[in-house]
């Protein structure tokens, strides 16, 4: 899975996976099935990390999330590198 990160890092161990809050208050892990989908859905400026699905439980232990959303488009105004209007 390709996972959006909060910032660019050189050491994957330092990556902070970016979670998003849903309208009903739950925390969602955004995941993308391919790099081109991540770039299309999140924009070219989105930092990312690739992780085998078998390791997603390790993220859950460090950064609790309530659900995982797959290949969701992030609106332009919420993407990295987008200046506020």
Backbone torsions as a table, in degrees:
resi	resn	phi	psi	omega
1	UNK	NA	146.8	173.8
2	UNK	-100.9	124.3	-174.7
3	UNK	-117.7	130.5	175.8
4	UNK	-66.5	139.9	178.8
5	UNK	-115.5	160.1	-179.2
6	UNK	-71.2	-27.0	-178.9
7	UNK	-161.4	167.5	178.3
8	UNK	-77.7	136.7	176.4
9	UNK	-137.8	155.9	176.2
10	UNK	-92.7	-25.8	179.1
11	UNK	-107.2	115.7	-179.2
12	UNK	-55.7	-26.6	179.1
13	UNK	-65.7	-20.1	-179.6
14	UNK	-93.1	-2.8	-177.0
15	UNK	-67.8	141.0	173.5
16	UNK	-112.4	114.9	-179.5
17	UNK	-70.5	133.6	-177.9
18	UNK	-85.0	119.9	175.6
19	UNK	-102.2	154.4	178.3
20	UNK	-123.7	141.3	176.8
21	UNK	-88.0	133.1	178.6
22	UNK	-82.2	168.2	-179.7
23	UNK	-59.0	-29.5	-179.0
24	UNK	-92.3	10.2	173.3
25	UNK	92.8	-4.3	178.8
26	UNK	-78.2	155.5	177.3
27	UNK	-96.1	131.1	-176.5
28	UNK	-117.1	135.6	170.0
29	UNK	-89.8	119.6	177.7
30	UNK	-87.8	131.1	-179.2
31	UNK	-133.9	148.1	-177.8
32	UNK	-130.0	137.4	-172.9
33	UNK	-79.7	-13.3	179.2
34	UNK	-156.0	154.8	-178.7
35	UNK	-62.9	-39.3	179.8
36	UNK	-64.6	-32.1	177.3
37	UNK	-70.4	-41.5	177.4
38	UNK	-59.1	-46.9	-178.5
39	UNK	-65.7	-38.5	178.4
40	UNK	-67.3	-42.3	-174.9
41	UNK	-82.4	-27.8	-174.4
42	UNK	-115.7	-16.0	-178.1
43	UNK	99.6	158.9	-177.0
44	UNK	-69.0	-19.6	-177.7
45	UNK	-87.0	-3.6	-175.9
46	UNK	-71.4	118.2	171.2
47	UNK	-66.3	149.7	-176.4
48	UNK	-150.3	166.9	178.6
49	UNK	-143.5	139.4	175.4
50	UNK	-97.1	136.6	-177.8
51	UNK	-145.3	134.9	175.0
52	UNK	-62.0	143.2	-178.9
53	UNK	-59.9	-27.8	179.6
54	UNK	-63.4	-18.5	-177.8
55	UNK	-99.4	3.4	-178.9
56	UNK	-62.3	-27.3	178.0
57	UNK	-65.1	-27.3	177.3
58	UNK	-67.0	-36.7	175.8
59	UNK	-65.3	-43.6	-179.5
60	UNK	-57.3	-35.1	-179.9
61	UNK	-70.5	-30.7	-176.5
62	UNK	-96.0	-42.2	-178.8
63	UNK	-128.0	98.5	-176.7
64	UNK	-61.1	134.7	171.1
65	UNK	-136.3	153.2	-175.8
66	UNK	-93.0	-28.5	179.9
67	UNK	-154.2	163.5	176.8
68	UNK	-117.1	132.4	177.6
69	UNK	-112.3	135.8	-174.7
70	UNK	-108.7	128.8	173.0
71	UNK	54.1	44.1	179.7
72	UNK	-89.5	134.9	177.5
73	UNK	-77.6	128.2	176.5
74	UNK	-91.7	126.6	178.1
75	UNK	-57.9	147.3	-176.0
76	UNK	-50.3	-40.2	-175.3
77	UNK	-70.0	-11.7	179.6
78	UNK	-109.6	9.5	-178.9
79	UNK	-88.9	156.4	174.8
80	UNK	-65.8	142.0	176.4
81	UNK	80.4	6.2	178.5
82	UNK	-98.2	121.4	-179.9
83	UNK	-75.8	140.1	178.0
84	UNK	-64.7	146.6	-178.9
85	UNK	-77.8	NA	NA
